[in-house]
Each structure stands twice: as structure tokens, then as C-alpha cells.
């Protein structure tokens, strides 16, 4: 069994109760959905990348990408590794010369950098098996057809307003 599973980011939605952005990931292999509550700044960065909108000035994730490029460190993948007490953890996996470096980070930062670098996003199999939120979302949208219908039915209004 694979230890990590590729996911794609479906989008950012706004939790109407907490007024916090939620990054929605979808597992490629078993169509499970993983919602992760994130900060507004990270949501803005991810939303700009998803919409291919350039920022007028470099944002924090642009700066990190620029630093990695100048140091000739290549981001090869990001992995959302763990969930402890409903807090998700992630790692950036970098290649510098012939060394593989792993750097701890927040999932939202990892996803923003993955989008900026055009690289794949993964989650650990453990997250798919233990995330209560993933189970709730996935059971709510059980069946691939329901998931696809739900994603296809979303409109910009469903995502709430994220101030830029």
C-alpha cells in the first residue's frame, strides 16, 4: 500500500460559521475530500495562483520561491504528513545538489508553494484514514458521481468573499 496519495486542490471555500477560509483537497485515487482550515493570507496566495493572477508586488510565497530559485534548490514535492488534534502538518521536499532536504511547514504554505512551482501535492495515507473531517465530507458526498456533480455545481458565490 502506498504511504502517500496524490491530491489536487479543488478550491478555497469560506466557512460561514467561523468566517475562515477552507482549502479543499481531493484525493486522486479514492475520491476522498480533505478540508483544511487556513489563514486569510495563505488563502489569498492560493486563490491568486489558482486563478493565474499575478500579484503586483511579491507576496511571502513569491519571496520563498525566489530564494529557492536563487539558491538553486528545487521543490520536488509537498506532503501533508500528519494530523494531530485536528492540526495538519506538512513538509516541503527540496533537492539541492544531490541532497534531499525536508522542511516542516504548514499545509497552506506547502500548497501555495506547490502551485507556484507547478509540482504535485500529496497527503499521507494516515490522513485519509484518520481525518474526521475527510470522513464527514466524503460521506456527505459519497459516490464519485455525487462528488463530481457537487464540484461541477459550485459557483464563485459558493466560495464566499476572500478579500485581496
Secondary structure as GFF3:
##gff-version 3
##sequence-region A 1 164
A	DSSP	beta_strand	4	15	.	.	.	ID=ss1
A	DSSP	beta_strand	20	27	.	.	.	ID=ss2
A	DSSP	beta_strand	33	38	.	.	.	ID=ss3
A	DSSP	alpha_helix	40	50	.	.	.	ID=ss4
A	DSSP	alpha_helix	60	70	.	.	.	ID=ss5
A	DSSP	beta_strand	73	84	.	.	.	ID=ss6
A	DSSP	beta_strand	87	96	.	.	.	ID=ss7
A	DSSP	beta_strand	99	105	.	.	.	ID=ss8
A	DSSP	alpha_helix	107	117	.	.	.	ID=ss9
A	DSSP	beta_strand	121	124	.	.	.	ID=ss10
A	DSSP	alpha_helix	125	130	.	.	.	ID=ss11
A	DSSP	alpha_helix	132	140	.	.	.	ID=ss12
A	DSSP	alpha_helix	144	153	.	.	.	ID=ss13
A	DSSP	three_ten_helix	156	159	.	.	.	ID=ss14
###
